[in-house]
Amino acid sequence: MTTAPSPSVRGDQLLVDTYGRRHRDLRISLTDKCNLRCTYCMPEEGMEWLAKTQQLTVDELVRIARVATEHGIDEIRLTGGEPLLHKDVLAITRRLASLNATPEISMTTNGLRLHLLAGGLRDAGLTRLNVSLDTLDDARFAELTRRSRLGDVLRGLDAADAAGFTGTKINTVLMRDVNDDEAPRLLNFALERGYELRFIEQMPLDAGHTWTRERMITADEIFTQLSAHFTLEPVPARGAAPAERWYVNGTSATVGIIASVTRPFCGACDRIRLTSDGQVRNCLFARDELDLRDAIRSGATDEDLARMLGVAVAAKLPGHGINDPGFIQPERGMSAIGG
């Protein structure tokens, strides 16, 4: 991706791409490390982690976020890897929540350390949680994640509830002949706990590059399975949200399906991503990155950083191209990009 200067643009117009998409959502990966080894994300062994010197410092990360919020970003999602493994996660959350533009700060986590940190995250200004949970069966959880830690995830959800978090979302990936029979059970669990369950089509972002369409459970299949057990009515006005949503059984409770592969929503995408080593990605499936870390360490001004963010957004393609014959999976896996 070119780093040539772009014209000087003020305010949130800087983060509007050539297709008119205004970018408001910044996903920041705090680390590429994870304490699970989910089969659809990474191999059991052999992962190489970023060195500490390659990763953004807290000051560098907060500076980039501040510049982004000054140009239209109003929501920041902390991701990983597993963000709760970052030793400064509470300080980062607190500093981001205190930015003058007061963005909404949310987090996607596997929940393993949530029982230790839920209260601190709430006090630091985190507003909402997305917790990954693909099964409610202990043995299946161990098989899927290569770790026997389901109890820790459930304990983390209890701690989040006790800390006062509301609007918690559960993210679930269904895989054929692995956990695809659990959709109704998982939705009942979410309804009982007051969570919004969101099923996510498995995407070609695993570090081992083993993804196949045949193993992926499609959005239509998920909807068909749920419809056999629940009455679903569509929620109108989706906007830029990635999930199609339905009211469940005539109540205000909802369930969502993110059909990234079979029904892409690129035309309304408002997200950009910052990796833990300071690379800006304008799409989850981008093959190009723009290096803000080295720019900062070479003396870049805030205006320089803003201009580089604008260049990254301007280069965004109309879609991710998963369904194109020439699609090539990004070299980085999901844990290194940040969801």
N, C-alpha and C positions, 0 to 999 in steps of 0.2 A: 504494500500500500504506500503510495507516495506521501512524503512529508512536506511537500511544497506548500508555502503559505497560501492561505485562502483569503479572500477579501475580508476586511474588517466588518463584522456583523455584531450588532448589539443585542443584548437581552436573549429571550428564548428563541429568537429567529435563527440563532447560530446552530441549534440542534434540530432543524427541520431539513429533511433530506430532499433529494431531487424529485421524489414522488409525493411530496407534501406531508410526509409522516413526521409529526412533532414528537420528539423523544423526551419522555418525562420520567422514565424508570431506569435507574442505574443499578445493575447487579454487581456487587463487589465480592470477589472470592478472597477470603482471608488466608486460606492455606490450601495447598493441593493434597495434604495428607488426610487420611480417613482411618477410623478405628473399626470399620467394617470392610468386607471384601465382597460386596454384592456381585453375583455372577454376571449380571447384565451391565456392570460398570467397570470392573477391573479384574485382572487375574489374581489368583491366590498369592502368588509370590512374584518377585522380579520387578516391582515398581521402583522407579528412581524418583526420589523427591528433590524438590528445589533446595539448593543451599540457602542458608539464612541470608547471605550477602546478596543473593539474587532476588529476594523478596522485598517488597515495599516496607519501609519503616512505618510506624504508626503516623508520624508527622507527614510523610509523603502521601500516604493513603488519604489522610484527612484533608490535606491540601487539595488533592485532585477532586475529592468529593465536594469541597467548598466551591471550587471553580465551577464544577458541573451544576451545583444548585444555583449559582449566580446566573446561569444561562438556561434555566427552565426545568432542571431535574427536581421533581418534588416527591419522589419515593426512592428510597435506597433499600435494597434487599441484600443482606449479608449471607453469603453462601460459602461453599468449599468445593472439593474436599468436605471436611467437617469443620464448620466455623468455630464450634465450641472447643476445638483443640488448640486454638490460638491463645497463648498465655495472656494476651492483652485484650481479649474480646470485650470485657466489661468497660475498659477505658476507651476503646474504639467506639463502642455503642454510645457511651456518654458524650464523647466529643462530637460525634455525628449528630446526635439528638440536639445538641446545643448550637448548631450552625444557625446563622442569622435567618436563613431561608426556612428553617424548621421543617425539614423533610420528614415524611413518614418513614420510620425505620422498622423493617421486618426482617425475618430470618428464616432460612430453610435449614433444618437440622435433622440428623438421624435420631436425635433424642437421647443418646446414651448418657450424656453428661448433664442433661437438662435438670435432673433432680438436684444437682449440686449448684446450678447457676440460674434457675428460673427466677428466684427472688431478686438476685442481683441484676439480671437483665431487665426486669420490670422497673426496678429503681433507677437504672441507667437510662431509661427512656425508650426501650424497645416496645413497639406498639402491637406486634402480631407475630405469630409463629406458624410456620408450615413444617409439619413433622412427617418424615417418610416412614411408611408402615405398609409392607406388602403382604403380610399374613398375620393371623392371630393364633397360629399353631406353633408351639415351641420347636418341634422337630423340623418343621418346614422353614421356620425362621433361621435356624442353624444351617440348614442346607442352602438357603438362598444367600445368606450373608457370610457364611463360613465362621460365624461366631454365635454362641448360645447366649444372646443378650436381650431376648424379647422382654423379659421382666424389667430390665432397665429402661426400655422405651416406655412401657406402661407406667412405671414409676415416675418417669420424667413428665408424662402427660398429667399425672396426678399433681405433681409439683407445679406445673404451669397453671392448672386450674386454681390451686391454692394461692398462687401468687397474684391472681386476678386477671390473667390473660383471658380474653374472649375472642371469638371469631377465629379460633384455631382451625387450620386446615390440615387434613391428612392427605398425603400424596401417595398414590398406589400405582405400581406398574404390574400389570397382569401378563403372565407368560404362558404359552400353550402347554398344557399337560404338566404345569408346575404349580400354579396357584390360581388358575382361571376359574376354579369352582368356588372361590371365596367371595366373589363380588357381593352377593346378598348379605353374607355374614358381616363383612366389613362395613357395609352401609348401615346395617342395624346397629353396629357398635358406634359408628359416628353419630347416628340419630340419638341414641341413648345418652351420649356424652355431650351433645350440643356442638359437634364439630361439623365442618363441611368436608365431605369426602370428594376428592378429585382423582379420577382415574387418568393415567397418562399413557398414551401409546408409547411402547418401547421404541427408542430412537437409535440410529446408528452413531452412537457416541461412546461406545465402550472402548476401553484402552486396548483390549485384545483384538478388536475388529472382528468379532464373531457374530455380529447382528445379522439376522435374516428375517425377511418378511414373513416367512412361514411360521416362525415362533411368536411373532407379534400378534397380540389380540387387538383387533381393530375396534374403533369407536362404535361401529354398527353392531358388532358382536357384544360389546359391553352393554349397549343400550337394550339390545334384545334380551339379554340375560336379566337385567334389572327390571325390565318391563313385565317379566313373568312373575315378579314378586311384589312390585310396587306400582302405584299409579303415578306417572310422570307427566307434568305439564311444563312446557317450555317457559323459561324466564326471558322476557323481552329485553331489548337494549343491551346487547353484549358489549358494545364499544370496543376498546383495545384489549379487553380481558382475553387471555388465552383459552379459557374454558367455556364450552357451551354448558349451560346450566338448566336444571329442571327442578321445579317444586315437587316435593315428595308427598304423596298421599293426601293432597289437598291442604297441606300445612305450609308454613313459611320456611321450613327446612329445605335445603337444596342439596343437590348432588351435581358434580361437574365432570365433564369428559374433555380432556385436552387431546385433540386429534391432530397432532403435529405432522403426522405422516400422511394420513388419508384425506384430511380436510385442512390443509395449511391455512393459517390466519395471518400470513405475512403482510397482507395489504393494510392491516391495522396495527402492525407491530410498533411499539413505542419504547423498546428496550435497547440499551447498550450495556456492554459488560467490561469490567476491569478485572484482569487476572491478578493473582497474588504476586506475580513478578512485574506488575505494572504495564501490561499490554492491554490496549483498548481493542475490543472486538465489537463490530457493529451487528453481528449476528452469531447465534449459537453455533452455526455451521460455517462461519467464515473461515477462509483459508489464509487470510491476511490479517496482520495485527499492526498496531502503531505503538511504538515504545515510549511511554511517558516516563518510565523510571529513569532511563538513561538521559532523557531530555532534562529532567529535574536535576540529576547529578552533574549535568553539564552547564547548569546555570540558567535554565529556562525561566522566564517570567510567567506570572499568572496569565498574561495576555497570550504568550506563546502556547501555554497549555490549553487555553480556550480555543485558540486557532487550530491546534492539533485535534481537539475533540470535534470541531466543526469539519475538518478534513475527513476524519473517520466516518462521521455520519453522512457526509456528502457522497462517500464512496459506497454506501449501502446498496445492495442489489434489490430488485423488486421481490425476490423470494429466495428461499434456501435451496431450492433445486433438488430436494430429495427424490422427487419422482421423475427427474430428468435422466435420460439414458447415460449422460456423461457425469453424473454425480460422483464426487470423490469425498469420502469421509474425512473430516479434519484430522490432522495428525495428533492433536491433543485429544485426550479422552475427557469425559464430563468432569472427572475429579480435578483435572488441571485447568479446565475452563471456568467452572463455576456455573451452577444452574440459575 
